[in-house]
Amino acid sequence: MAYQVYLETKKFPKEEIYGITSQLRRAVLSVPTNLVEGTGRQGNKELKHFANIALASLAETEYLLDFSLRLGYFNQDNHGNLQSLRQEAGNLLWKFYQSL
């Protein structure tokens, strides 16, 4: 999902490079990087903490995708594809979180 967001945000207006482009990229990349960091920690309690942060980053990503659509930075198809990926990632991440 992060890779797809990076590809799509290359099309955003240049004046957004330090605005929504940067914020969206940080949010979406925070999901897998928090999981990686959590797996490098000691025990499930810390992993669950980092999985929780990843879930929050995914929620932030959802908002930013919708906001970008409202600004006209995505077309409906691209937005729908990214939201489908986000939903799938969210479902998997939630099940993983609950298993900890």
C-alpha positions in Angstrom: 0.0 0.0 0.0 2.8 2.4 0.9 4.4 1.9 -2.5 1.1 2.7 -4.3 0.6 5.8 -2.3 4.1 7.0 -3.1 3.4 6.4 -6.8 0.1 8.3 -6.7 1.5 11.2 -4.7 4.1 11.8 -7.4 1.2 13.3 -9.3 0.2 15.8 -6.6 0.9 19.5 -7.2 4.5 20.5 -6.5 3.3 23.1 -3.9 2.1 20.2 -1.8 5.5 18.5 -1.5 5.9 19.8 2.1 2.2 19.6 2.9 -0.3 16.8 2.2 2.2 14.8 0.0 4.7 14.6 2.9 2.0 14.0 5.5 0.3 11.2 3.6 3.6 9.5 2.8 4.7 9.6 6.4 1.4 8.2 7.6 1.2 5.3 5.2 4.9 4.5 5.7 4.4 4.5 9.4 2.2 1.5 9.2 4.8 -1.1 8.2 7.7 0.6 9.9 5.9 0.5 13.3 5.3 -3.2 12.8 8.9 -3.8 12.0 10.0 -1.8 15.0 7.6 -3.7 17.2 8.9 -7.1 16.1 12.4 -5.9 17.0 11.3 -5.3 20.6 11.1 -7.7 23.6 7.7 -9.4 23.9 4.2 -9.2 22.7 3.3 -6.3 25.0 5.6 -3.9 23.1 4.6 -5.4 19.7 1.0 -4.8 20.5 1.8 -1.2 21.4 3.5 -0.6 18.0 0.7 -2.4 16.2 -1.7 0.0 17.9 0.4 2.9 16.6 0.2 1.3 13.1 -3.6 1.2 13.3 -3.6 4.9 14.2 -1.4 5.7 11.2 -3.8 3.7 9.0 -6.7 5.8 10.3 -4.7 9.0 9.5 -4.0 7.6 6.0 -7.7 7.0 5.4 -8.5 10.6 6.3 -5.7 12.0 4.1 -6.8 9.9 1.2 -10.3 11.2 1.5 -9.0 14.8 1.9 -6.8 14.4 -1.2 -9.8 13.2 -3.2 -11.8 16.3 -2.1 -9.0 18.5 -3.3 -9.0 16.7 -6.6 -5.6 15.2 -6.3 -7.0 11.7 -7.0 -9.6 10.5 -9.4 -12.4 8.2 -8.1 -10.7 5.0 -9.5 -7.3 5.7 -7.9 -8.9 6.7 -4.7 -11.1 3.6 -4.7 -8.1 1.4 -5.3 -6.1 3.0 -2.5 -9.0 2.8 -0.1 -9.4 -0.9 -1.0 -5.8 -1.5 -0.2 -6.2 0.4 3.1 -9.3 -1.6 4.0 -7.5 -4.9 3.4 -4.4 -3.8 5.3 -6.7 -2.6 8.1 -8.5 -5.9 8.4 -5.3 -7.8 8.5 -3.7 -5.5 11.0 -6.7 -5.5 13.3 -6.7 -9.4 13.3 -3.0 -9.3 14.0 -3.5 -6.8 16.8 -6.3 -8.9 18.4 -4.1 -12.0 18.3 -1.4 -10.4 20.5 
